[in-house]
Amino acid sequence: ACLHCFRAAMAESSQGSRAAAEAFDERECLHRLLNHGVRLLSHRESKFPLSPGELAVLCTRAQETFKAQPMCLEIAAPVTIIGTINGYYHELLRLLTTRGLPGPSARYLCIGSLVARGPHRLETLCLCLLLKLRSPDDFLWVRGKYESSSMANSSGFNDDCTRAGLSEQQVRELFEWMPVAAVVGSERKVFCCHGGPPQDWDSLQELANERKSVVQLISEFPRPTPCPDTGLVTDLVWSQYQGGNAGVNSQGPSYTYGPKVVENFLRGNRMDFLCCSATLVASGYAEPFPGLGVVTSGAEASESEGSRAAVLHVREGDSREPEFFEPWQARLELQLAGRVEELIEQLGSVRSARHAVASSHKESRAPAMKYRGVWARSENGPYRASVCLTGEKHSLGEYRTAEDAARAFDRAQIHLRGRDCKNINFPVEEYDDLSPHDELADRISKVLAKRKRQENNFDNRGGDADRDLFLYERTDRVKFSGVEIRNRRSRAAIKYKGRKLFLGEYDTPAEAARAVDLKRIELVGALEAAPRLNFPLEDYGHWEGSGPRALCVFRSAGKPPSFYAAGGHLPSRAAPP
């Protein structure tokens, strides 16, 4: 009986896995994950968008993609090399919005440690895997030291995966099938890995009993390949550049290397340049000496104030050119959110596989789905057009045919972004007679003028205008805790000891939310109120001291001394670095 129950459970589990694999739509998952990034950048509440079943299928398919590629990739230029990101999701989004999604005209090579200790490392992993499935030959990924089971455990990444429904075994097997190095170019070759070259290249060749290149030696390694404590794979993944002679690596296994090791390695393999990313550089890119380039693609990865991010472009003809990005600042969040929305528009409309039934139904919906910015509720219309304007979707109206709706979308795009815009349905020459004062242009002008008036109003009030404007924009979409809107006025109230305390009416929901936060801090103290605040605790005061006993002193004047004492001493996880 027990055996019968076990077999029935296994059969049911197998059927569930097959159903999840059939329902998995990588394009829709990519669409959801990018929208999740927009909400995170907009400080809106957002749950992780992928289900445990989708995560399992994603890892399985990505693992099959890695299996089909060699341990050492050989890539033709041009390609953009991305260095350490350390799990900062917005940094990866910034890089993608600069050059576009992976494709024949935008090829990427990531050299490790994309997932590490950042706040959204699981989102970073999933986005990279989805891009890998979408463009396996245009989005290439080389393993880094954080793509290993030991570092995933110690950094807490496995805990994040477990909470999302992904097992540690799936993550470990995925990492162990990843390539460990890549060679870019044909004549002036660039060797790319996360760490660096083997410690003693000449001795390693003698052990191989013949003069083999590093590509041949790496290709002979059995797969899947765990990261051992010593050996060629460990050096490629873990070693770090340090000026001077070789020494002991204080941050893990392997060793530190200097100019002499790099020179011997490049000469022995007839290569021109070595590019790595294990050593973090605040400038984003550095060449400590001829033949070595170190790239860090996450401005916040180096954890030092004023750090920049960079990528390295290997052009046709194997020429190299770094591209730098400014230090990350909060004011860039709203701009990046708008650029990610434009990236989502490039993907076009996405339907879930669970809504795709008969092929005849697919064909009936085809006219509405093949145009950008067009959708329909039924197969007979009406067709609706919408455009992304000031970070929000704005309807352009209903039309009898899909083509009419597509042309309305094109006219709106030209009004917004000029005749050089690329995300339109028909050639721009068809709109030579477009009037700058038609009805659609007037509607767009009114929306932009309203946005300008709001911005001016907040500027006149003083303070951080961009932040206040952003909070004003999101109030209609986000429900603040303790705030309700009645007759276009925002009312603030809080429950305390079974009673509902009314705090007054305010012009905007953001002002009411701040009143709620201050009252909570006053009643229960900063320590207990922090998880339930609408805005970060730091918005209401400044820090004195550092470490686990840092004290937050609040700005609000006129409060009794007990209010400041309620701020108390906060735990280390809430204190600033």
Secondary structure as UniProt FT lines:
FT   HELIX           2..23
FT   HELIX           26..41
FT   TURN            42..43
FT   HELIX           52..67
FT   STRAND          72..75
FT   STRAND          79..82
FT   TURN            86..87
FT   HELIX           89..99
FT   TURN            104..105
FT   STRAND          108..111
FT   TURN            119..120
FT   HELIX           121..134
FT   TURN            136..138
FT   STRAND          139..142
FT   TURN            145..146
FT   HELIX           149..154
FT   TURN            155..156
FT   HELIX           157..164
FT   HELIX           168..176
FT   STRAND          181..184
FT   STRAND          190..192
FT   HELIX           201..207
FT   TURN            208..209
FT   HELIX           214..219
FT   HELIX           232..238
FT   STRAND          240..241
FT   STRAND          247..248
FT   TURN            250..251
FT   STRAND          255..257
FT   HELIX           259..269
FT   STRAND          273..276
FT   TURN            282..283
FT   STRAND          285..286
FT   TURN            290..291
FT   STRAND          292..296
FT   TURN            299..302
FT   TURN            305..306
FT   STRAND          309..314
FT   TURN            316..317
FT   STRAND          320..325
FT   TURN            330..331
FT   HELIX           332..347
FT   HELIX           353..355
FT   HELIX           359..369
FT   TURN            372..373
FT   STRAND          374..376
FT   TURN            379..380
FT   STRAND          383..389
FT   TURN            390..391
FT   STRAND          392..399
FT   HELIX           402..417
FT   TURN            419..420
FT   HELIX           428..431
FT   TURN            432..433
FT   TURN            436..437
FT   HELIX           439..461
FT   HELIX           465..474
FT   TURN            475..477
FT   TURN            481..482
FT   STRAND          483..486
FT   TURN            487..488
FT   STRAND          489..496
FT   TURN            497..498
FT   STRAND          499..506
FT   HELIX           509..524
FT   HELIX           526..529
FT   HELIX           530..532
FT   HELIX           537..540
FT   STRAND          541..544
FT   HELIX           547..549
FT   STRAND          551..554
FT   TURN            557..558
FT   HELIX           561..567
FT   HELIX           572..574
//
